[in-house]
Amino acid sequence: MHKPFIILGLLLVTSLAAWSRKEETLEELKARAESANVDERAGVSVRIAELQLQVADKLFVEGKSEEARAALEDVVNYSEKARDAATKSGKKLKPTEIAVRKMAHKLRDVKHSVAFEDQPKVQEAIEHLERVRTDLLTKMFGRGEK
């Protein structure tokens, strides 16, 4: 009889603990990416790129093209940093590739919703992310490298 209440209580406590955990700000994540070991850097860099993609999308919707383009540059730069860290460590290649693929897909959606004059910049970012993905896939599957 008491088991369901105990289980419910434990679930409530763990849920509250997860919610109370402080989300790192973008600036904190950027600082952490610089000081993180190579194994951790890929994940942190991907997180920054994903956050900046959300910011860029929002800014494009608000008509703030210049700020959106700056966020888009971060998406590209931190995707590259994630690729470099994943490649260097040999770990996190697959999760990094998946994240970059999802971001490229999201950018394709964004491209269709932005002003005509912003579309070339978004397309450049898409192409860049695709090159990052290709690099990761090459490292994962090795094209004859062993």
N, C-alpha and C positions, 0 to 999 in steps of 0.2 A: 504494500500500500504506500509506503514511504519512498520506494524506489523511483516512481515517476516524478515526485517532487524534488528528489535529490538530483536526478538527471536534468530536470528542467532548470533547477538552480545553477548547476554547473554550466549549462549552456548559456544561461543569462550572464553569469560572471565572465565567461570567456568572450562572449559577444561584446560586453561592456569594455573589457580590456582591449579588444581589437579596435573598437571605436575611439577609445581614449588615446590610443597611440597617435602621437603627433605626426602629421604628414610633413615631410620635409619640403621646404620652399625650393623654388627653382634655383635660387642662389646657393642654398645649402647643398643641393644635389650637384651643382657645378663645382663647388669647392671639394666635395667628396670625390667626384670623378677625377679631379687632379691628383688627389692624395691616395686614392684607392690602389690596392695591388692589382696586378694585371688581370687576375681571375675575376675580381669584382668589378673592374672598370667597364667591361662590356655591358653588364646588366644596368649599371648606373647610367651609362651613356645612352642606352636604349630608352630608359625611363625619361631622360631629359628630352630626347628627340620626340617621344610620344606626347609629352606635355606641351612641347613647343608646337607640335602639329595641331593640337587642340586649340592653342592660343592663336595660331595663324588662321585657322578656320574661322574662329570667332571674330578676329579682326577683319578678315575679308568680308564677312557678313555685315559688320558694322561700317564698312566702307573705309577702313583705315589701312589702305594698301601699303604705305611705306612701312608701318609697324609690322604688318603681316609678312612682308617680304623679309624683314630682319628675323622674324621668328622662323620663317622658312629656311633661311640660311643656317640657323641653329639645327633645324631638323637634319639638313644635309651634313653639317659638320659633325654633329654628335653621332649620326649613323656611321660616318667614316671612322670616328674614334671607337665606336663599338666593334666595327669590323676589324680594325687594327688590333684591338685588345683580344678579341676572340681568336683571331688568326695567330697572334703571338703566343697566347696561352694554349691554344689547341682545344680549349673548352668553350662551351656556350656557343659553338658555331651554329647548331641547329636552331636554338631559341632566338638567336640574333637574326638569322636568316628569316625565320617566320615573322618576327616583329617588323623587319624591314619590308618584307612582302606586304604585310598588312598596312603599313604606312604608305607604301606606293599605291596600293588599292584605294586607300582613303583619299590620297591626293588626286587620283583620277576623278573621284566624286567631287572633290573641291573644285577642280578645274572647270567642271561644267556649271558651277554656280558663281564663279567670280566674273568680274568685268572682263571684257575682251582684252583690254590692255594688260591685264594681270596674267592671262592664260599662258603666255610664253615663259614667264618666270616659274609658274607652277609646273609646266611641262619640263623645263630644265631640271627641276628638283626630282620629278618622276624618273627621268632618264638617269640622273645621278644615282638615285636609290636602286635602280635596276642594275647599274654597274656594280654597286656595293654588293647586291645580292649575287651577281655572277661571280664576284671574287670569293664570296663565302661558299657558294656551291662548288666552285673549283677547288677550294681548300678541302671541302668535305668529301668530294668524290674523286679528287686528285688527278684527273686526266693523265693517267699513266705514271704519276708520281707515286712512289712507294718508299 
